[in-house]
Amino acid sequence: MINIALDGPAGSGKSTIAKAISKKLNILYLDTGAMYRALGLSAYRLGVDTKDAVAVEKILPNVDVRVKYENGSQRTYLGEEDVSEKIRENHVSMLASNVSAHQCVREKLVELQREIAKGTDCVLDGRDIGTHVLPNANYKFYVTASLEERTERRYKELIAKGQTVDKNALKEEIATRDYNDSHRKFAPLRQAEDAIYLDTSDMTADEVVAFVVSKIK
């Protein structure tokens, strides 16, 4: 069984790289961030303060986050509703960051992620894949880039989707997410000791994919 872990901060290109690797190696791509986004969206719809761990924990038994693979790609569901597009709206990013800081949330979703990874070759991206979710993954990479570069990438991505974005506000939001993700008490964002560090600031997506695949092969 081959498990590949890609960790790193917001906007570092993890998801883009993970998807490309999954296609190149013909293995499953599990978008763990989508799960946290879906849970954050659910809390928001229920009027729950996503920073309130006690309030969030109360709704967990009734939140049904599902992952399905349709036509070769992952679709994320809340119950029977496909929220794959809704969770990519910019305001959901901070909701996801907030709920992911709670231990109760991570325990619920990590259990599901491990179960999927245990049964199939796959690549996962997130904040704590190599350190907490799959500490025994065969290959681990810590993917990052400068704050300016990550802001520019995320800005272009959101604009391309037709969303209205203030670049300065986006930069502050990403910086806040960096701080929150790396300072949370449970399973914070950090580089695993056995992970390969990869700064993609001056690299194209194709160059990053080629580098990662070369290390795996």
C-alpha positions in Angstrom: 0.0 0.0 0.0 1.4 3.4 -1.0 0.3 6.5 1.0 1.7 9.9 0.0 1.4 12.9 2.4 1.5 16.5 1.3 1.4 19.1 4.1 1.7 22.8 4.0 0.1 26.2 4.6 -2.9 27.7 2.8 -2.3 28.5 -0.9 0.9 26.5 -1.2 -0.4 24.5 -4.1 -0.8 21.2 -2.2 -4.2 20.3 -3.8 -3.1 21.1 -7.3 0.0 19.0 -6.8 -1.8 16.2 -5.1 -4.4 15.9 -7.9 -1.7 15.9 -10.6 0.3 13.2 -8.7 -2.8 11.0 -8.4 -3.4 11.1 -12.1 0.3 10.5 -13.0 0.6 7.6 -10.6 -3.0 6.4 -11.1 -3.8 6.4 -7.4 -6.6 8.0 -5.4 -6.6 11.6 -4.3 -8.3 12.3 -1.0 -9.0 16.0 -0.5 -9.0 16.2 3.3 -9.5 20.0 3.3 -12.8 19.6 1.6 -14.0 17.6 4.6 -13.2 20.4 7.0 -14.7 23.0 4.7 -18.0 21.0 4.6 -18.1 20.7 8.3 -17.4 24.4 8.7 -20.2 25.2 6.2 -22.6 23.0 8.1 -21.8 24.8 11.4 -22.3 28.2 9.7 -25.7 27.1 8.3 -26.7 26.0 11.7 -25.8 29.3 13.2 -23.0 27.9 15.3 -19.9 29.9 16.1 -17.1 27.9 14.4 -14.6 29.1 17.0 -16.7 27.7 19.9 -15.4 24.1 20.4 -18.2 23.2 22.8 -20.9 24.4 20.4 -19.3 22.7 17.4 -18.9 19.4 19.3 -22.6 19.4 20.0 -23.5 19.4 16.3 -21.0 16.7 15.3 -23.3 13.7 15.8 -25.8 15.2 13.3 -23.3 16.4 10.7 -23.0 13.8 7.9 -19.8 14.6 5.9 -19.4 12.1 3.0 -16.8 11.7 0.3 -17.7 10.0 -3.0 -15.7 9.4 -6.1 -17.6 10.1 -9.3 -16.0 10.1 -12.8 -12.6 9.9 -11.3 -12.9 12.9 -9.0 -13.9 13.5 -5.4 -17.3 15.0 -4.6 -18.0 16.2 -1.1 -21.5 15.8 0.4 -23.4 17.0 3.5 -25.9 14.3 3.8 -27.4 14.0 0.3 -26.4 17.5 -0.8 -23.4 17.9 -3.1 -21.5 20.9 -1.7 -18.3 20.5 -3.7 -18.7 23.9 -5.3 -20.2 25.7 -2.3 -17.3 24.9 0.0 -14.8 26.6 -2.4 -16.4 30.0 -1.8 -13.8 32.2 -0.1 -15.7 32.8 3.2 -15.7 29.1 3.9 -11.9 29.0 4.1 -11.9 30.7 7.5 -14.8 28.6 8.7 -12.7 25.5 7.9 -9.7 26.9 9.6 -11.8 27.6 12.7 -13.4 24.2 13.1 -10.2 22.3 12.2 -8.6 23.7 15.4 -11.0 21.7 17.5 -9.7 18.3 18.6 -13.2 16.8 18.5 -13.5 17.7 14.8 -10.1 16.4 13.8 -10.7 13.1 15.6 -14.0 12.6 13.8 -12.6 13.3 10.3 -9.1 11.7 10.8 -10.8 8.4 11.6 -12.6 8.5 8.2 -9.4 9.6 6.4 -7.4 6.7 7.9 -10.0 4.2 7.0 -9.9 5.3 3.3 -6.1 5.4 3.2 -5.8 1.9 4.8 -7.6 0.3 2.0 -6.1 1.9 -1.1 -3.0 3.6 -2.6 -3.6 7.3 -2.3 -2.2 10.8 -1.9 -3.6 13.1 0.8 -2.9 16.8 1.3 -3.6 18.8 4.4 -1.9 20.4 7.5 -1.1 17.3 9.6 -1.2 14.3 7.2 2.4 13.3 7.7 2.6 14.2 11.4 -0.8 12.9 12.7 -3.2 11.4 10.1 -0.7 9.1 8.4 2.5 9.2 10.4 3.7 6.0 8.7 3.1 7.3 5.2 5.6 6.0 2.7 6.4 9.4 1.3 6.0 12.8 3.0 6.5 16.3 1.6 6.1 19.7 3.2 5.0 22.1 0.4 5.2 25.8 1.0 5.8 29.2 -0.7 6.1 32.8 0.3 3.0 34.6 1.7 3.0 36.9 -1.4 3.2 34.1 -3.8 0.5 32.1 -2.1 -1.8 35.2 -1.9 -1.3 35.8 -5.7 -2.1 32.2 -6.5 -5.2 32.1 -4.4 -6.3 35.5 -5.7 -6.1 34.3 -9.4 -7.9 31.1 -8.5 -10.8 32.9 -6.9 -11.0 35.5 -9.6 -11.1 32.8 -12.2 -14.1 31.3 -10.4 -15.9 34.6 -10.7 -15.6 35.6 -7.0 -15.0 39.2 -5.9 -11.8 39.4 -3.8 -9.8 42.1 -2.1 -6.2 41.1 -2.5 -5.0 42.8 0.7 -7.8 41.3 2.8 -7.0 37.9 1.2 -3.3 38.3 2.3 -4.3 39.1 5.8 -6.7 36.1 5.9 -4.1 33.7 4.7 -1.6 35.0 7.3 -4.3 34.5 10.0 -4.9 31.0 8.8 -1.1 30.3 8.9 -1.0 31.5 12.5 -4.1 29.6 13.5 -3.1 26.4 11.8 0.5 26.4 13.3 -0.6 27.4 16.8 -3.6 25.2 17.5 -3.0 22.8 20.4 -4.0 19.6 18.7 -2.2 18.4 15.6 -0.8 21.8 14.4 0.6 22.5 11.0 4.3 21.6 11.0 6.8 19.8 8.9 7.3 16.1 9.8 10.8 15.2 10.7 11.1 12.8 7.8 9.3 15.0 5.2 11.0 16.5 2.2 10.9 20.4 2.4 9.8 21.9 -0.9 9.5 25.7 -1.5 7.5 26.2 -4.6 7.7 30.0 -4.8 9.7 30.0 -8.0 8.5 26.7 -9.4 5.7 25.9 -11.8 3.2 23.2 -10.9 4.7 20.9 -13.5 8.1 21.3 -12.0 6.8 20.5 -8.5 5.0 17.4 -9.8 8.1 16.2 -11.6 10.2 16.7 -8.5 7.8 14.8 -6.2 7.3 11.9 -8.7 11.1 11.6 -9.1 11.4 11.2 -5.3 8.7 8.6 -5.2 10.0 6.5 -8.1 
